[in-house]
Amino acid sequence: MTKLRAGLTALFLALFSVMMVASPAAADDAAPITRYHVDVNLTPQGVAQVKVDFTMDFGQFRGRGPLIVLPTLQDDGANPDEQYVFDYSNIRVSSPSGASSRTSRESASDGFVLRIGDENRWNNTAQDYILEYDVTGFIVSDHPQSGMDEFNWNVVGPAWDSSFQDIKVTVNGPTGVSKAACFYGRGYTMECESSTSGNAATYTHSALQPNEPMQVVAGFPAGTFGGVQQEKTRKVTAANAFELTPATGGIAGAGILAAIAGLFAVQRRHARDDVYLGLTPGLVPKPGETSNVGPQTKKFPVAVQFHPPKGATPGEIGTLMDTTADNVDVSATIVDLAVRGYLRIESDGQREFVLHAASAPRGDHLLDYEAKLLADLFKGRPVRHSRELRKAKFQNVLPHAKEGLYNSVVRKGWFKSNPNASQVLPVMGGALLIGGGVMAAMFLANFGWALISLPLFVLGVGLIAMSGKFRKRTAQGSAYLAQAKGFELYLRTAEKETLRFEEGEDIFSKYLPYAIVFGVAERWSKLFAQLGAEGIYQADTSWYIGADLMHGYYFASAMNNLTHSFNETMNAARMDGMSQATGGSSGFSGFGGGGGFGGGGGGSW
């Protein structure tokens, strides 16, 4: 028994191997900027007229041109529910060195990207560019801490992949500059050179590493820009999108209650098995008799059955029990075919197994799904090794067998339609409701009313969660289910004194595939090993090569492992087939560092 147990363990381990593939990651780089000169002219209305004159050295890193990210939204560090808005206009790009200045504008998160250059034209030398634009939103009028009108700008943002050299910024205002400051580095904590002269402030720095930002601040007398106000917009966050108010809470609560009530109504009407009304569970009307059919409203006690339902195979019973044709049902079918004489199973005691085809026994016939399973496994060959079954050409063995089981239980009248397909409609409906809830939440979040979309999520998730209930059995299926549960009870509780032997039949092997389906193969094997050791009963396990029933514990474990090994191998075949297939401004004065407005990032492409 011990040898068979290890052998079957190996068999099922071999049948369930899975292969995983990992993909490498790639890193990006960008051409350095060797000169970065910026002139900013501030109008009395608070418009910043920006001109950026820079050189990008493609001799160090080949590319088509610069990529420049300009932010249009930036979080208000003092108020997480708001964002500053920056408006750009009059964007112009040119190249004094003759490089392509063709520019496309692409949307990006909280901003946009300027892609400069021609896709089919590569640069291998340093090129000069001039970028000009007007932007509003960088002026803070009469700052409460400094008492000045502040121009506070991240002239180089933290998202630049390029390094910078020779950085010079000049800011010209409509009146004399009262104060200037310059900061760089992570957190904008290190000071760079700044000076003032009349209406102008000048800032210089020698070099910046990639992703190292720089901030410039110029202070003017309060009122210089006519009290211009920064534009802000509401930022949608999880907290304010689902804001709980009497209105949103009341509507959402009522909707959720209605959704739950609707789910209960759907379950009562569409997700309960039919039964024969007035008949004892497990009985079916006699030929010529009629019986009323209705939904099952209560559970019935299970009565012991000493035989499996008549004409029902182990795989069919497994599908009927949980409405799902799974790997265990297919494995039990293979063991059943071996017991009936259509093949022999040989195990090496490890993870490998061999299937030997045999001549069809007299007096037995194959169901359609059984014949298909044998054909898919052997493909005309007399012997099939588990190593062969892991190849891609066997990837359809499990899907074909499962589909055949579904078709078989429908033909027997246990289900009105394929139970696997019966839950597709509620799953699709649930997915549509969840999708609708997402879209509704995204729209309503702008007004803080996303909470009222929750009933759609409740209804959608509920439909998906109960979709398995839509695999409802017919009254005929419910009757056979009662018989199957009675037989399961017998296999789970039978003792050597209560076993019912049938003359000329090996009930151990005959019922073993059903025990596999019910999850009691180990108990069933140990029971008969004990009978064999006491000389009461000798089971015929000639269908299995590798162990005998006398080694009860080994044989029992082998039965469990056989199922697992077969699953591993078939899944390995399927896998083989598939393989051939920006920082925020805090609201504090810019003269304390910590970052200003705008910035963005960029690089080359």
LINRAUR-V900265 format. One line per field, one symbol per residue. ss: DSSP state (H for helix, E for strand, C for the rest). phi: phi as a letter, one per 20 degrees, with the letter a starting at -180 (. if undefined). burial: + if it has 9 or more other ideal C-beta (glycine too) atoms within 8 Angstrom, else -. A space follows every 10 residues. Layout:
# LINRAUR-V900265
ss: ???
phi: ???
burial: ???
This chain:
# LINRAUR-V900265
ss: CHHHHHHHHH HHHHCCCCCC CCCCCCCCCC CEEEEEEEEE EECCCCCEEE EEEEEEECCC CCECCEEEEE ECEEEECCEE EEEEECEEEE EEEECCCCCC CCEEEEEECC EEEEEECCCC CCECCEEEEE EEEEEECCEE CCCCCCCEEE EEEEEECCEE CCCEEEEEEE EECCCCEEEE EEEECHHHCE ECEEEEECCE EEEEEEEECC CCCEEEEEEE ECCCCCCCCC CEEECCCHHH HCCCCHHHHH HHHHHHHHHH HHHHHHHHHH CCCEEECCCC CCCCCCCCCC CCEEECCCCC CCCCCCCCCC CCCHHHHHHH HHCCCCHHHH HHHHHHHHHC CCEEEEECCC CCEEEEECCC CCCCCCCHHH HHHHHHHHCC CCEEEHHHHC CHHHCCHHHH HHHHHHHHHH HCCCECCCHH HHCHHHHHHH HHHHHHHHHH HHHHHHHCCH HHHHHHHHHH HHHHHCHHHH CCECHHHHHH HHHHHHHHHH HHHCCCCCCC CCCCCCHHHH HHHHHHHHCC HHHHHHHHHH HHHCCCCCCC CCCEECCCCC CHHHHHHHHH HHHHHHHHHH HHHHHHHHHC CCCCECCCCH HHCCCCECCC EEEEC
phi: .fffffffgf gfffecfcdd cddfecddbb ffdebbdcdc deefeneeed cddbddeefe bgaerfdcdd fdcbfefebf eccfddddbl fccbcfenff dgcddcfbfl rbdeddpdgd cddccfcecc dcadbdoedd flgfeemded eccefcefde eeecclebcc dddfbffebc bbcbngmldd edfbbcbmed ccccbfacfg mdebccccdc ggngdmmgdf eccfeecgfe fdfecgffff ffffffffff ffffffffec ccfecffndf goecgfgnec bfdbffdbed feefcecfgf mdegffffff fdmcedffff ffffffffff oeacdccend ddbcddfcff ffmccefgff fffffffeln efccegfffe fffdfegfgf ffffffffff ffnecfbgff efefffffff ffffffffff ffffffdmdf gfeggffgff fffffeffff efefffffff ffffffffff ffdfdffdfd edfnceffff eggffffemc ffffffffff fffemebdee dffcdqacff egffffffff fffffffgff fffffffffe e.fdfeneff femnocemom arrcc
burial: ++++++++++ +++++++--- ---------+ ++++++++++ -+---+++++ ++++++++-- +-++++++++ ++++++---- -+++++++-- +-+-+---++ +-+------+ +++++++--- --+--+++++ +++++++++- +++--+-+++ ++++++++++ ++++++++++ ++++--+-++ +++++--+-- -+-+-+---+ +++++--+-- ++++++++++ +++++--+-+ ++-++----+ +++----++- ++--++-+++ -++--++--- ++++++--+- ++--+----- +----+---- ----+--++- -+++++++++ +-+-++++++ +++++++++- ++++++++-- ++++++++-- +----+-+++ ++++-+++-- ---+++--++ -+-++-++-+ ++++++++++ -+-++--+++ -++--++-++ +++++++--+ +--++--+++ ++++++++++ ++++-++-++ ++++++++++ ++++++++++ ++---+--+- ------+++- ++++++++-+ ++++++++++ ++------+- +-++-++++- ++++++++++ ++++++++++ +++++++-+- -++++----+ +-++++++++ +++++
